[in-house]
Structure formats: C-alpha cells, structure tokens
C-alpha cells in the first residue's frame, strides 16, 4: 500500500500491535542493543527499563525489524526516491526508559549522552541497511521526538509521581540531537526531526535537514516560515491519523491542500516558490488506524499534492 501510494517518499512501516518490541521504543532499543548490548531493555508494568543483557523481547524486536526491511526491499525494487527509517531520538528515549534505580534516564545527563551516541551508531547502521536494500534510493533517518517539549519544560514525572525532573537547557538538547544528525550526514543520509506534540521546539529542531510536525496543532509560525524561506524542508502533518468516520479521499485531500495553502498565504509564499521543499504526511503515525483509513490517508496525501500542484506556475513543477 505504501509503495503504491507514495512513489517519491517511502518509509519502513512500524506495526506496534504485534507486541512489545514492535513499538517505537522497543524497536529503537533493539537497534541500540545490536550495536551495544548493554542498551538492551526489558518490559516493566510501567513501560521499559534497561536490562543486563538482551532478552526475548529484544530478539523479537530485531526479528521484526529484519522482516520489515525484507518487505521494503521486495516492495521497492527499482525505487529511486527518498526512503525513510524511523528511530526514536535520545530525549524521548531518556524520558521513556527507566534506569535500574527506577528513575528515568533523563535524570542523568551522562546516561542521556550515552544514549545519544548509541542512537547515532544505530542510525548509521540503518542508513547502510537502506542503501543496501534499496540501492537507488536516498536514505532518510527520522528522529522521533514526541517527548521533546515535555523534556524541555521539565514535565517528565519522577518514579514517585509527585515531582518532575528539572528542565533540559535547549542548547544542551540541540547538542545531543546533533550527535545523531552529524552521524547520519557522515554516512551519506538525510536527517528529519519529528515532533507531533503541540508547540514543537522549532529552534531546537532546526539543525535537521527536514522538520516534521503536526500542522493542525499550535506551532511557532514565524520560525517555521523563516526556516522554509532559508531552504529547510518541511514535512507538514495534515491528515488525521484515526478519524471516527472515513470520508472520501477527495474530501480529505482538498481539506489538507487548503490547510497548507492557507498557511503559505499567511507567510506570503507561493506554492511555486517553496513547493519542492514541502512534503505532506499524516499528523502522526497510522499505527492505530484501520486498513481502510490508512489507504484513504495515503491516497488523500497524493490527492492533496495534485491540488497544490495546480497552484504552481511553470511547466517544470515537481510534486509537492
């Protein structure tokens, strides 16, 4: 479905309903454990905790990842566009995983620094995997950071639940994100930072080649407009992930295109000026969407691109 509907910008699917290890945290820690076994995790009643060695969950997670990459290799024969793999960024990992003391790793900057280095190594391995399996494609690593605003605001709760860890300085947050981004660049890939929360920290995320966020939630429009003007690519989340009803493809596509067009009008941009730097996506992952809505969402994004292309001037315009 993805290969058929997204001919220019494909991605490796995440299917978390398979169980622990198929979710975003489990999958990324399995990548980390493959390069450094002491980063393995195990499940707890509250989520995830660092383990002494990789166990059954990590083995399952690595098996599922290989299977999903096998599927991509088969589905994208001859593909020459962008192909993206998602990796959870160091700050969201640090906010989600417990140390052996029961406290979150975000409490310990040394642990956060180690996580950043391991994420960078794992990202490089994924770039190499994508390049080997889809030789004509350009590898893209997306660092998922949904917890980044909470980390910066000091909103991650302690083990007791009655307090929060102190906030992280934005400059320090950028430095650790840059470890992974620099590693991806050195390996010949492109880097995205994705944050689907309201008010994503655009200034911190701006070090990536592409920024991905929910266009339907509050965001700093001035910062985004300035970065878009400077040449930063944007992945605008414009299609709902799991609506109560499944409207028509054309209805969803028209609404998405209208939202993007209104946003560009507010900044004073013509689609013909910045369209090549914009990709349209769901507002977040489609893990909880029905197959019917997933197909509708993919098709609607393509439809929205066609609507926006009609706004362009010139015969050499490429798809949005």
Residue pairs with C-beta under 8 A, 6 or more apart in sequence:
1 294
1 295
1 298
2 10
2 11
2 13
2 75
2 298
3 10
3 75
3 76
3 79
5 295
5 298
5 299
5 301
5 302
6 298
6 301
6 302
7 81
8 81
8 82
8 319
9 81
9 82
9 83
9 84
9 279
10 72
10 75
10 76
10 79
10 81
10 82
10 83
10 84
10 134
10 137
11 83
11 84
11 85
11 86
11 142
12 68
12 69
12 72
12 83
12 84
12 85
12 86
12 130
13 68
13 71
14 22
14 23
14 24
14 27
14 68
14 86
14 285
14 287
15 22
15 64
15 68
15 287
16 22
16 23
16 24
16 287
17 287
18 64
19 60
20 26
20 43
20 57
20 60
20 61
21 27
21 30
21 57
21 58
21 60
21 61
21 64
22 60
22 61
22 64
24 86
24 88
24 144
24 285
25 41
25 47
25 48
25 88
25 93
25 96
25 97
26 41
26 48
26 57
26 61
27 61
27 64
27 65
27 88
28 87
28 88
28 93
28 119
28 122
29 39
29 40
29 41
29 48
29 58
29 61
29 93
29 97
30 58
30 61
30 62
30 65
31 65
31 87
31 122
31 125
31 126
32 39
32 40
32 115
32 118
32 119
32 121
32 122
33 39
33 40
33 41
33 54
33 58
33 62
34 62
34 122
34 125
35 118
35 121
35 122
35 125
36 118
36 121
37 53
37 54
38 50
39 50
39 114
39 115
39 118
40 50
40 51
40 52
40 53
40 54
40 55
40 58
41 48
41 49
41 50
41 51
41 57
41 58
41 97
42 48
42 49
42 50
42 51
42 55
42 57
43 49
43 57
44 98
46 98
47 96
47 97
47 98
48 96
48 97
48 98
49 97
49 98
49 99
49 100
49 102
50 97
50 98
50 99
50 100
50 105
51 58
69 129
69 133
72 83
72 130
72 133
72 134
73 133
73 134
76 83
76 133
76 134
76 137
78 136
79 134
79 136
79 137
80 136
80 137
81 137
81 138
82 137
82 138
82 140
82 190
83 130
83 134
83 137
83 138
83 139
83 140
84 139
84 140
84 141
84 142
84 192
85 126
85 129
85 130
85 139
85 140
85 141
85 142
86 142
86 144
86 194
87 119
87 122
87 123
87 126
87 141
87 142
87 143
87 144
87 180
88 96
88 119
88 143
88 144
88 145
89 119
89 143
89 144
89 145
89 148
89 177
89 180
89 193
90 112
90 115
90 116
90 119
90 176
90 177
90 179
90 180
91 106
91 112
91 145
91 147
91 148
91 151
91 168
91 173
91 176
91 177
92 144
92 145
92 146
92 147
92 148
92 151
93 105
93 115
93 119
94 104
94 105
94 106
94 111
94 112
94 115
94 151
95 104
95 105
95 106
95 147
95 150
95 151
95 156
96 104
96 147
97 104
97 105
98 104
98 105
98 159
99 105
99 107
99 108
99 111
101 159
102 159
103 158
103 159
104 156
104 158
104 159
104 165
105 111
105 112
105 115
106 112
106 151
106 156
106 165
106 168
107 158
107 165
109 172
112 176
113 176
116 176
116 177
116 179
116 180
117 179
119 143
119 179
119 180
120 179
120 180
120 182
120 183
120 184
121 183
123 141
123 143
123 180
123 183
123 184
123 187
123 189
124 183
124 184
124 186
124 187
126 139
126 141
127 139
127 141
127 184
127 187
127 188
127 189
128 187
130 137
130 139
130 189
131 137
131 139
131 188
138 189
138 190
139 187
139 188
139 189
139 190
140 189
140 190
140 191
140 192
140 210
141 180
141 184
141 189
141 190
141 191
141 192
142 191
142 192
142 193
142 194
142 212
143 177
143 180
143 181
143 191
143 192
143 193
143 194
143 208
144 194
145 177
145 193
145 194
145 195
145 205
146 194
146 195
146 196
146 197
146 284
147 156
147 197
148 173
148 195
148 197
148 200
148 201
148 204
148 205
149 155
149 195
149 197
149 198
149 199
149 200
149 201
150 156
150 197
151 167
151 168
151 173
152 167
152 168
152 170
152 173
152 201
152 204
153 167
154 164
154 165
154 166
154 167
154 168
155 164
156 164
156 165
157 163
157 164
157 165
158 164
158 165
170 201
170 203
170 204
173 201
173 204
174 204
174 207
177 193
177 204
177 205
177 207
177 208
178 207
180 191
181 191
181 193
181 207
181 208
184 190
184 191
185 191
190 209
190 210
191 208
191 209
191 210
192 208
192 209
192 210
192 211
192 212
192 235
193 205
193 207
193 208
193 210
193 211
193 212
194 212
194 213
194 235
195 201
195 205
195 212
195 213
196 213
196 214
196 217
196 237
196 283
196 284
197 214
197 217
198 214
198 217
198 218
198 219
199 217
199 218
199 219
199 220
200 211
200 213
200 214
200 219
202 211
202 213
202 219
202 220
202 223
202 224
202 227
203 220
203 223
205 211
205 213
206 223
206 227
206 232
208 232
209 232
209 233
210 232
210 233
210 234
210 235
210 279
211 224
211 227
211 232
211 233
211 234
211 235
212 234
212 235
212 237
212 281
213 219
213 235
213 236
213 237
214 237
214 283
214 284
215 236
215 237
215 238
215 259
215 260
215 263
215 283
216 237
216 238
216 240
216 259
216 283
217 283
221 263
221 266
221 267
224 234
225 266
225 267
225 269
227 234
228 234
228 267
228 269
228 274
228 277
228 278
229 267
229 269
229 274
231 277
232 277
233 277
233 278
233 279
234 277
234 278
234 279
235 279
235 280
235 281
236 260
236 263
236 278
236 279
236 280
236 281
237 281
237 282
237 283
237 284
238 256
238 259
238 260
238 280
238 281
238 282
238 283
238 301
238 304
239 252
239 256
239 280
239 281
239 282
239 283
239 297
239 300
239 301
239 304
240 252
240 282
240 283
240 297
241 282
241 283
241 284
241 285
241 286
241 288
241 289
241 297
242 286
242 288
242 289
242 290
242 293
243 293
246 290
246 292
246 293
246 296
247 296
248 296
249 296
249 299
249 300
249 303
250 300
250 303
252 296
252 297
252 300
252 303
252 304
253 299
253 300
253 301
253 302
253 303
253 304
253 306
253 307
254 303
254 304
254 307
256 280
256 300
256 301
256 304
257 303
257 304
257 305
257 307
257 308
260 278
260 280
260 304
260 308
260 320
261 271
261 308
261 311
264 270
264 271
264 274
270 311
270 312
270 313
271 308
271 309
271 311
271 312
271 320
272 311
272 312
272 313
272 314
272 317
275 308
275 309
275 312
275 317
275 318
275 320
276 318
276 320
278 320
279 320
280 301
280 304
280 305
280 320
281 301
282 297
282 301
286 293
286 294
286 297
289 297
304 320
305 319
305 320
306 319
308 320
309 317
309 319
309 320
